[in-house]
Amino acid sequence: MRRYVVIPDAAKDIESFRLYLLEKNGEIVASAFLKHIYQKFPLLVAFPQIGKHRTDLFEGLYSFPDKRYQRTIFYTTADYGIKVIAVFGGRQDHK
């Protein structure tokens, strides 16, 4: 069965934005973000090539935009599925 792995740095990215939303908008919005972002990962497992191949950053890296929360999911493919390595906001430096 194909699956996704979220590395600790990516989990920190997600949690950091969740805490920001919690402070600015409350629990409902923060929880909705968490549910929404984690629902993207099975899509990327099923269709890993849907993301943009980011050879400008490094070979094997893909990015997939989430327009609702203005986040970009960075991941690599693996035999088991995908590895989520970062989830950045639109204004963050990706390099």
C-alpha positions in Angstrom: 0.0 0.0 0.0 1.4 3.4 -1.0 1.6 6.0 1.8 3.1 9.3 2.7 5.6 10.3 5.3 5.8 13.8 6.8 9.3 14.4 8.0 9.7 16.4 11.3 10.7 19.7 9.6 7.5 19.6 7.5 5.4 18.7 10.5 6.9 21.8 12.2 6.0 23.9 9.2 2.4 22.7 9.4 2.1 23.1 13.2 3.6 26.6 13.0 1.0 27.7 10.5 -1.7 26.0 12.5 -0.7 27.9 15.6 -0.7 31.2 13.7 -4.2 30.5 12.5 -5.3 29.5 16.0 -4.1 32.8 17.3 -5.5 35.0 14.5 -8.7 33.1 13.6 -9.5 30.6 16.3 -9.8 26.8 16.6 -12.3 26.2 13.8 -10.0 27.7 11.1 -6.9 26.1 12.6 -8.5 22.7 12.6 -9.9 23.2 9.1 -6.4 24.0 7.8 -4.9 20.9 9.4 -7.6 18.6 7.9 -7.3 20.3 4.6 -3.5 20.0 4.2 -3.5 16.4 5.3 -6.2 15.6 2.8 -3.8 16.7 0.0 -1.2 14.0 0.8 -3.2 11.0 -0.4 -3.8 12.8 -3.7 0.0 13.3 -4.1 0.6 9.6 -3.2 -1.9 8.6 -5.9 -0.6 11.1 -8.5 2.9 12.2 -7.5 3.6 13.7 -10.9 0.8 16.2 -10.5 3.3 18.5 -8.7 5.8 20.7 -10.5 9.2 19.1 -10.8 11.6 21.5 -9.1 15.0 20.8 -10.6 15.8 24.5 -10.0 16.0 23.6 -6.3 17.2 19.9 -6.5 16.6 16.8 -8.6 13.7 14.7 -7.4 11.9 17.5 -5.6 8.3 18.4 -6.5 6.0 21.2 -5.3 2.3 21.4 -5.2 0.4 24.6 -4.4 -2.5 24.8 -2.0 -4.4 27.9 -3.0 -6.9 28.0 -0.1 -4.2 28.6 2.5 -1.5 29.8 0.3 0.9 27.0 1.2 3.2 25.1 -1.1 3.9 21.4 -0.3 7.4 20.2 -1.2 7.9 16.4 -1.5 10.0 13.7 -3.1 8.8 10.4 -4.4 9.8 7.1 -2.9 9.2 3.4 -3.5 6.5 3.5 -0.8 4.8 6.8 -2.0 5.9 10.3 -1.1 8.0 12.0 1.5 6.7 15.5 2.5 9.8 17.6 3.3 8.4 21.1 3.7 5.2 23.1 3.7 5.9 26.8 3.1 3.8 29.9 2.8 3.8 31.9 -0.5 6.1 34.6 0.9 8.7 32.3 2.4 12.0 31.7 0.7 12.1 28.2 -0.7 15.9 28.0 -1.2 
